[in-house]
């Protein structure tokens, strides 16, 4: 559904510009005949009708985004954008309408940047930057054009041509990037990825189970890595009270259930609500729990603090929140491994390739000890090499 929504948005926002070009060409082709006025009016009327149809498709695509598994924060940004555009549409032109249009454009860019992060395509943010830059140049040229007539008619013509060319570049770049986002959304859908920030597991046996390797070793000749991790591979089925409210992201219910000074009630396998928030990826509830006094370094069975689960799920926002609130990078689990060890070698389909490298770089930049040794005497870099994650070894050089 997200792929279809983005495709409609791309068609509806870029289609009108292409049709304007076709309409201009249509009028030029028929301007030499005796019915040039009628041809021009018919061409413009056809263009206007199709533009409204395509804009309606774009609006439908934006509405469909609210029914896709995006985070609430991203949907809020899109809602603000749509609300501003609707208000601007009813108000019409004028100074207020122009201001609302500009603010709506900024809100829409914020939505797109957030979408790039959620679809794990940060490289597309630069493409949106270039599209916005071309659009800004086109806007400035269009504003300058009417005033340049006082200096020279030729200068006015140059301004109009610049506005047209840079506008074309902006729309083309924007369309290309939206299509790339749609392709990325479809790729994640085929991989079975959940973009809502909530991670749900199908329960086979409650408790702790070892992770299984999902991909073959990068170097088959290397001796197999013993997966002696004891991480939580599933959420227990018997969550109740604040733990269940945390899992579904109901911040109000969590706040109502917690007693003053009792923000760390123990659930199955020693899980606190903050552990559940880290596993489910619910940023708002995690922030609420910390404000209520939850112990950020409280371990569950296996010696894992909430930071371990945020790392395991490649949730950079939660990792940043926990470190900002004082989460320890020196804490150790039952195997003597620090969060940096965990980032270097924990089997996780969310920490593949560059994602794992970025997480390791983040922890090192925050002061994680690269020389810390686990119970087997292995440093994080040695553990990464043993696990076959050679791509992150350069971060330790």
C-alpha positions in Angstrom: 0.0 0.0 0.0 2.9 2.4 0.8 4.3 1.7 -2.7 1.0 2.5 -4.3 0.6 5.7 -2.2 4.0 7.0 -3.1 3.4 6.2 -6.8 0.1 8.2 -6.8 1.9 11.1 -5.1 4.7 11.0 -7.7 2.2 10.9 -10.6 -0.1 13.5 -9.1 2.6 16.1 -8.3 4.8 15.7 -11.4 2.1 14.9 -13.9 0.7 18.4 -14.0 4.1 19.9 -14.9 4.5 17.5 -17.8 0.9 18.3 -19.0 1.6 22.0 -18.9 4.5 21.4 -21.3 2.2 19.4 -23.5 -0.5 22.1 -23.4 2.0 24.8 -24.4 3.2 22.7 -27.2 -0.4 22.0 -28.3 -1.1 25.8 -28.5 2.1 26.5 -30.4 1.3 23.9 -33.0 -2.1 25.4 -33.7 -1.3 29.0 -33.2 -0.7 29.6 -36.9 -4.2 28.7 -38.1 -7.4 30.7 -38.1 -8.7 28.9 -35.1 -5.6 29.6 -32.9 -7.7 31.2 -30.1 -10.1 28.3 -30.0 -7.2 25.8 -30.1 -5.5 27.6 -27.3 -8.5 27.7 -25.1 -9.3 24.0 -25.7 -5.7 23.0 -24.9 -5.7 25.0 -21.7 -9.1 23.6 -20.6 -7.9 20.0 -21.2 -4.7 20.7 -19.3 -6.6 22.2 -16.3 -9.0 19.2 -16.1 -6.3 16.6 -16.2 -4.2 18.6 -13.7 -7.1 18.5 -11.2 -7.6 14.8 -11.7 -3.9 14.2 -11.1 -3.9 16.4 -8.0 -6.8 14.4 -6.7 -4.7 11.2 -7.2 -1.8 12.8 -5.3 -4.2 13.7 -2.4 -5.5 10.1 -2.4 -1.9 8.8 -2.2 -1.3 11.1 0.8 -4.5 9.8 2.5 -3.4 6.2 1.8 -0.1 6.9 3.6 -2.2 7.1 6.9 -3.2 3.4 6.4 0.4 2.2 5.9 2.7 0.9 8.7 4.6 4.2 9.2 5.4 5.7 12.6 2.9 8.1 14.1 5.5 10.9 14.0 5.8 10.6 10.2 2.1 10.5 9.8 1.7 13.6 11.9 4.1 15.6 9.7 2.1 14.5 6.6 -1.1 15.5 8.3 0.3 19.0 9.1 1.3 19.4 5.5 -2.1 18.4 4.1 -3.9 20.6 6.6 -1.8 23.6 5.6 -2.4 22.9 1.9 -6.1 22.6 2.4 -6.2 25.9 4.3 -4.1 27.6 1.6 -6.4 26.2 -1.1 -9.5 27.7 0.5 -7.8 31.0 1.3 -6.5 31.4 -2.3 -3.6 33.7 -3.1 -2.3 36.7 -1.2 0.5 37.0 1.3 -1.1 34.7 3.8 -1.7 32.0 1.2 2.0 32.3 0.0 3.2 31.9 3.6 1.0 28.9 4.2 2.2 27.4 0.9 5.9 27.8 1.9 5.3 26.4 5.4 3.4 23.5 3.9 6.3 22.8 1.5 8.7 22.7 4.5 6.3 20.3 6.4 6.1 18.1 3.3 9.9 18.0 3.1 10.1 17.0 6.8 7.7 14.1 6.0 9.8 13.0 3.1 13.0 13.1 5.2 11.4 11.1 7.9 10.2 8.6 5.3 13.8 8.3 4.0 14.9 7.4 7.5 12.1 4.8 8.0 12.8 3.2 4.7 16.5 3.0 5.6 17.4 5.1 2.5 19.3 8.2 3.9 21.0 8.7 0.6 17.7 9.9 -0.9 17.6 12.8 1.6 20.3 14.4 -0.6 18.2 14.0 -3.6 15.3 15.8 -1.9 17.8 18.5 -0.9 18.8 19.0 -4.5 15.1 19.1 -5.7 14.3 21.7 -3.0 17.4 23.7 -4.1 16.3 23.7 -7.7 12.8 24.7 -6.7 14.1 27.6 -4.6 16.1 28.9 -7.5 13.1 28.6 -9.8 10.9 30.4 -7.2 13.4 33.3 -6.8 13.7 33.6 -10.6 9.9 33.7 -11.0 9.6 36.4 -8.3 12.4 38.5 -9.9 11.0 38.3 -13.4 8.1 40.9 -13.1 10.4 43.4 -11.5 13.2 42.9 -14.0 11.1 44.5 -16.7 12.1 47.9 -15.2 15.7 47.2 -16.1 15.5 45.3 -19.4 12.9 43.1 -21.2 15.8 40.7 -22.0 16.5 40.3 -18.3 12.8 39.5 -17.7 13.0 36.8 -20.4 16.1 35.3 -18.8 14.4 35.2 -15.4 11.4 33.4 -16.9 13.6 30.9 -18.7 15.6 30.2 -15.6 12.4 29.7 -13.6 11.1 27.3 -16.2 14.3 25.3 -16.5 15.1 25.0 -12.8 11.4 24.2 -12.1 11.7 21.4 -14.6 14.9 20.1 -12.9 13.2 20.3 -9.5 10.2 18.3 -10.6 12.2 15.7 -12.4 14.6 15.2 -9.4 11.6 15.0 -7.1 9.8 12.5 -9.2 12.9 10.3 -9.5 13.4 10.3 -5.7 9.7 9.5 -4.9 9.9 6.6 -7.4 13.1 5.4 -5.6 11.3 5.6 -2.3 8.4 3.5 -3.7 10.9 0.9 -4.9 12.5 0.8 -1.5 9.1 0.4 0.2 8.3 -2.5 -2.0 11.7 -4.1 -1.3 11.1 -3.9 2.4 7.6 -5.3 2.0 9.1 -8.3 0.2 11.5 -8.8 3.0 8.6 -8.8 5.5 9.8 -5.7 7.3 7.5 -3.7 9.7 7.9 0.1 9.5 5.5 0.9 12.3 8.2 0.9 15.0 6.5 -2.0 16.7 8.2 -5.4 16.6 5.9 -8.4 17.1 7.1 -12.0 17.3 5.3 -15.2 16.9 5.6 -17.1 20.1 6.9 -20.7 20.0 8.3 -21.1 23.5 8.3 -18.4 26.0 11.6 -17.2 27.3 15.1 -16.9 26.0 16.2 -18.8 22.8 19.4 -18.5 20.9 19.5 -16.5 17.7 19.9 -18.4 14.5 22.0 -17.2 11.6 19.8 -15.9 8.8 22.6 -15.5 6.2 25.7 -17.6 5.3 29.1 -16.6 6.4 30.9 -14.0 4.4 33.9 -16.2 4.2 33.0 -19.9 4.2 36.6 -20.9 5.0 36.4 -19.3 8.4 35.6 -21.7 11.3 31.9 -21.5 12.2 31.0 -18.9 14.9 29.5 -20.4 18.0 26.2 -18.5 18.6 26.3 -18.6 22.4 24.1 -15.5 22.7 21.3 -15.6 25.1 19.2 -12.7 23.8 15.5 -12.3 23.9 14.2 -13.6 20.5 10.5 -13.1 21.2 8.2 -11.2 23.5 6.4 -13.5 26.0 2.7 -14.1 25.3 1.7 -13.5 28.9 2.4 -9.7 29.1 -0.1 -7.8 31.1 -0.6 -4.4 32.8 1.9 -1.7 31.9 4.0 -4.2 30.0 1.2 -4.9 27.5 0.2 -1.3 27.3 3.9 -0.5 26.5 4.0 -3.1 23.8 1.1 -1.5 21.9 2.4 2.0 22.5 -0.4 3.3 24.7 1.4 6.0 26.6 -1.7 7.3 28.5 -2.5 3.8 29.8 1.1 3.2 30.9 1.2 6.5 32.8 -2.1 5.7 34.5 -0.9 2.2 35.5 2.5 3.2 37.0 2.5 4.1 40.7 4.8 6.9 41.9 8.3 5.6 42.3 7.3 2.2 40.8 8.3 2.6 37.1 10.2 -0.8 37.0 7.7 -3.5 37.7 9.1 -6.9 36.8 7.3 -9.0 34.2 8.1 -12.4 32.7 11.8 -13.2 32.5 12.7 -10.0 34.5 11.4 -7.7 31.8 10.5 -4.1 32.8 8.3 -1.9 30.7 11.4 -0.1 29.5 12.7 -3.4 28.2 9.5 -3.9 26.3 9.6 -0.4 25.0 13.1 -1.0 23.6 12.1 -4.3 22.0 8.9 -2.8 20.5 10.6 0.4 19.5 8.0 2.8 21.0 10.0 6.0 21.5 7.2 8.0 23.2 6.5 5.4 25.9 10.3 4.9 26.5 10.7 8.6 27.1 7.7 8.6 29.4 9.1 5.7 31.5 12.4 7.5 31.9 10.7 10.6 33.0 8.7 8.5 35.5 12.0 7.3 37.0 12.6 4.0 35.2 16.1 2.5 35.8 17.8 2.8 32.5 20.4 0.1 33.4 18.0 -2.4 34.9 18.9 -5.9 33.6 16.5 -8.6 32.7 17.3 -12.3 32.7 20.6 -12.7 30.8 21.9 -9.4 32.1 20.5 -7.3 29.2 19.6 -3.7 29.7 17.2 -1.9 27.4 20.2 -0.4 25.5 21.0 -3.9 24.2 17.6 -4.4 22.7 17.6 -0.9 21.1 21.0 -1.8 19.5 19.8 -5.2 18.4 16.8 -3.7 16.6 19.0 -0.9 15.0 16.8 1.8 16.6 19.2 4.7 16.5 16.7 7.1 18.0 16.2 4.9 21.1 19.9 4.4 21.4 20.5 8.1 21.3 17.7 8.7 23.9 19.1 6.0 26.3 22.7 7.4 26.0 21.4 10.9 26.5 19.7 9.8 29.7 22.8 8.2 31.0 22.7 4.5 29.9 26.0 2.8 30.7 28.2 1.6 27.9 30.3 -0.3 30.4 27.5 -2.6 31.6 28.0 -6.3 30.9 25.6 -9.2 30.3 26.0 -12.7 31.7 28.7 -13.4 29.2 30.7 -10.3 30.1 29.8 -8.5 26.9 29.3 -4.8 26.7 26.8 -3.1 24.4 29.7 -2.6 21.9 30.3 -6.4 21.9 26.6 -6.8 21.3 26.6 -4.4 18.3 29.6 -6.1 16.8 28.3 -9.6 16.7 24.7 -10.1 17.8 22.9 -12.0 15.0 20.2 -9.6 13.8 18.6 -9.1 10.4 18.3 -5.4 11.3 22.0 -5.0 11.8 23.3 -6.1 8.4 26.1 -4.3 6.5 26.2 -0.6 6.8 23.6 -0.6 9.5 25.9 -2.5 11.9 28.8 -0.2 10.9 26.8 2.9 11.7 25.7 1.5 15.1 29.3 0.6 16.0 30.5 4.1 15.0 27.8 5.6 17.1 28.8 3.7 20.2 32.5 4.4 19.7 31.8 8.1 19.3 29.9 8.1 22.6 32.9 6.6 24.5 32.4 2.8 24.3 35.6 1.0 25.2 37.0 -0.8 22.2 39.5 -2.8 24.4 36.9 -4.3 26.7 37.1 -8.1 26.9 34.4 -10.6 27.5 34.6 -13.8 29.5 36.5 -15.4 26.6 39.0 -12.6 26.5 37.7 -11.3 23.2 37.5 -7.6 22.4 34.6 -6.2 20.3 36.7 -6.2 17.1 37.9 -9.7 17.7 34.3 -10.9 18.3 33.2 -9.1 15.1 35.9 -10.8 13.1 35.0 -14.2 14.6 31.3 -13.6 13.7 32.2 -12.7 10.1 31.4 -9.0 10.2 34.6 -7.8 8.6 32.9 -4.6 7.3 33.1 -3.0 10.7 36.7 -3.7 11.5 37.8 -0.5 9.9 35.9 1.4 12.6 38.4 0.2 15.2 41.6 1.1 13.2 
